[in-house]
Amino acid sequence: MGEVSIDVELRAGRGKETNRRLRAAGRIPGVVYGHGIDPVALALDPVQLERKIRASHAGMNTLIDLVGVSDLKGCTVLLKELQRDPIRGWPTHVDFYAINVNETIEVEVPIHLKGTSPGVSLGGVVEHGLRELELKCLPNAIPDEIFADISNLGIGESLHVSDLALPAGVELLTDPTLSVVSVMLPKSVEDTIVAAAASDAENAAKAAAEAATAAAEAKSEGGGNS
């Protein structure tokens, strides 16, 4: 049983021209395939699809019941792929993946940051590198999101996948050693610090060389007067 339902109908034809006419009529093409069924070409209302996705906290991981085609009665699906118009961002094609609610599946779940890093108040910048986790679980156990708490991160510190808390019944598939988020100095500041350190080292080396030269000269002069 899905969390939402979407009305679909069988799509009579295929190809670019058929899909163009379909979109002109306010519908978009889709297909459903997966557990226990052969691929079925569908047509559906993109407005309803968009509204149902946005209303659900699970987003792409929303469990959906397809309504309107007798052969798909009782078929629960996930959004496998949603293509959008590159200019307007409107849905143009959708792939549904039929699932068995009693069998585990592999999904990608977004990582959201939580808290405020104390390193930011010291001039650090939050770098959120990994934004999704690959998980394996039963369909009704898919988490809406995974939180990465950065409230204890100082400058130069990171959170890794292994630091994230996962709900019970969820198996991690992502490499646990991967970095999720770091707090770093801005590049310009870091370059300034590195340059200053290099300059200090160069000056120290120069001073040491001058001191060594002076000592050698003094010794030489002392030896010459004896």
C-alpha positions in Angstrom: 0.0 0.0 0.0 1.5 3.3 -1.1 1.5 6.7 0.6 -0.2 8.4 -2.3 -2.0 7.4 -5.4 -1.6 8.8 -9.0 -4.1 8.3 -11.9 -2.6 6.8 -15.0 -3.9 5.4 -18.3 -2.4 3.1 -20.9 -0.4 4.9 -23.6 -1.4 3.8 -27.1 1.7 4.8 -29.1 5.3 5.5 -28.6 7.9 7.7 -30.3 8.8 11.4 -30.3 5.8 12.5 -32.3 3.3 10.6 -30.1 4.9 12.0 -27.0 4.9 15.5 -28.4 1.1 15.3 -29.0 0.6 13.8 -25.5 2.4 16.7 -23.9 0.5 19.2 -26.0 -2.7 17.7 -24.5 -1.4 18.3 -21.0 -0.2 14.7 -20.3 3.3 13.2 -20.1 4.5 9.7 -21.1 5.7 7.3 -18.5 6.6 3.6 -18.1 6.3 1.1 -15.2 8.5 -1.9 -14.9 10.1 -4.0 -12.1 8.9 -6.7 -9.7 6.6 -9.2 -11.3 5.5 -7.2 -14.3 6.4 -6.6 -17.9 7.0 -2.9 -18.9 3.8 -1.0 -19.4 3.6 2.4 -21.3 1.6 5.0 -19.4 0.3 8.5 -19.7 -0.4 10.7 -16.7 -1.1 14.3 -15.5 2.2 16.0 -14.7 0.4 18.5 -12.4 -0.9 15.8 -10.2 2.5 14.0 -10.2 4.3 17.2 -9.2 1.8 18.0 -6.5 2.0 14.6 -4.9 5.8 14.6 -4.9 6.0 18.0 -3.4 3.4 17.2 -0.7 5.4 14.2 0.4 8.4 14.5 2.7 9.9 11.4 1.0 10.2 13.1 -2.4 11.6 10.6 -5.0 11.2 7.8 -2.4 7.5 8.3 -2.0 5.6 5.0 -2.2 2.9 5.4 -5.0 -0.1 3.4 -5.9 -1.0 3.6 -9.6 -4.8 3.9 -10.2 -6.8 3.6 -13.4 -5.2 0.5 -15.1 -6.8 -2.8 -14.1 -3.6 -4.8 -14.8 -1.7 -2.5 -12.3 -4.2 -2.8 -9.5 -2.4 -3.3 -6.2 0.9 -2.2 -7.9 3.0 -0.1 -5.6 5.9 1.8 -7.2 8.8 4.2 -6.6 9.9 7.0 -8.9 12.9 5.5 -10.6 13.6 8.5 -12.9 11.9 11.8 -13.5 13.0 13.8 -16.5 12.4 17.5 -16.6 12.4 20.3 -19.2 15.9 21.9 -18.9 14.4 25.4 -19.1 11.1 25.3 -17.2 11.9 22.4 -15.0 8.5 20.8 -15.7 8.2 16.9 -15.8 8.5 15.5 -19.3 8.8 11.7 -18.7 8.7 9.4 -15.7 9.9 5.9 -15.0 8.1 4.0 -12.2 9.6 0.9 -10.6 7.3 -1.7 -9.2 8.3 -3.1 -5.8 7.3 -5.8 -3.4 6.6 -4.1 -0.1 7.8 -7.2 1.8 11.2 -7.3 0.1 14.2 -5.0 0.8 15.2 -2.5 -1.9 18.2 -0.2 -2.5 17.4 3.6 -2.4 19.3 6.9 -2.2 18.3 9.2 0.7 19.3 12.8 1.0 21.7 14.0 3.7 20.7 17.3 5.4 22.9 19.4 7.7 21.8 20.1 11.2 23.1 22.6 13.7 25.6 25.5 13.4 29.3 24.8 13.3 31.4 26.8 15.8 34.1 26.9 13.1 31.9 29.2 11.0 32.1 32.0 13.6 35.9 31.8 13.4 35.8 32.3 9.6 35.4 28.7 8.4 33.2 27.7 5.5 31.0 24.6 5.5 31.7 22.3 2.6 28.9 19.7 2.1 30.5 17.2 -0.2 28.3 14.1 0.0 24.6 14.8 -0.3 23.0 11.3 -0.5 23.4 7.9 1.1 22.8 4.6 -0.6 20.7 2.4 1.8 19.0 -0.9 1.8 15.8 -1.5 3.7 12.1 -2.5 3.4 10.0 0.0 1.4 8.0 1.1 4.4 11.3 1.8 6.4 12.8 4.2 3.9 13.8 7.3 5.9 12.8 10.7 4.4 16.3 12.1 5.2 19.5 11.5 7.1 20.9 14.3 9.3 24.5 15.3 9.7 25.0 17.2 12.9 27.7 19.8 12.5 27.2 21.6 15.8 30.6 20.3 17.1 32.7 20.8 14.0 35.6 23.2 14.3 37.9 24.5 11.5 39.7 21.6 9.8 37.3 19.0 11.1 34.9 16.6 9.2 32.0 14.3 9.5 32.3 10.9 7.7 29.5 8.5 6.7 30.4 6.3 9.7 29.5 9.2 12.0 25.9 9.4 10.8 23.1 7.8 12.8 20.8 5.5 10.8 17.4 4.3 11.8 16.8 0.7 12.8 16.3 -1.8 10.0 18.4 0.2 7.5 21.6 -1.2 6.0 24.3 1.2 4.8 25.7 0.6 1.3 27.8 3.8 0.9 31.5 3.6 1.8 31.6 4.5 5.5 35.0 6.2 5.1 33.7 8.9 2.8 33.6 12.5 4.0 30.2 14.0 4.2 30.9 17.6 5.4 33.9 19.6 6.4 34.5 23.0 7.9 37.5 24.7 6.2 39.1 28.1 5.9 38.2 30.0 2.7 40.9 29.4 0.0 42.0 33.0 0.1 42.6 32.9 3.8 44.3 29.6 3.6 46.6 30.8 0.9 47.5 33.9 3.0 48.3 31.7 6.0 50.4 29.4 3.9 52.2 32.3 2.2 52.9 33.9 5.6 54.2 30.6 7.0 56.5 30.2 4.0 57.7 33.8 4.4 58.4 33.2 8.1 60.3 30.0 7.3 62.3 31.8 4.5 63.2 34.7 6.9 64.2 32.3 9.6 66.4 30.3 7.3 67.9 33.6 6.0 68.6 34.8 9.5 70.1 31.5 10.5 72.4 31.5 7.4 73.5 35.1 8.1 74.2 34.2 11.8 76.2 31.2 10.6 78.2 33.3 8.2 78.9 35.9 10.8 80.0 33.3 13.3 82.3 31.8 10.6 83.8 35.2 9.8 84.3 35.9 13.5 86.1 32.6 14.0 88.2 33.2 10.9 89.3 36.7 12.1 90.0 35.3 15.5 92.2 32.6 14.1 94.1 35.1 11.9 95.0 37.3 15.0 96.4 34.5 17.0 
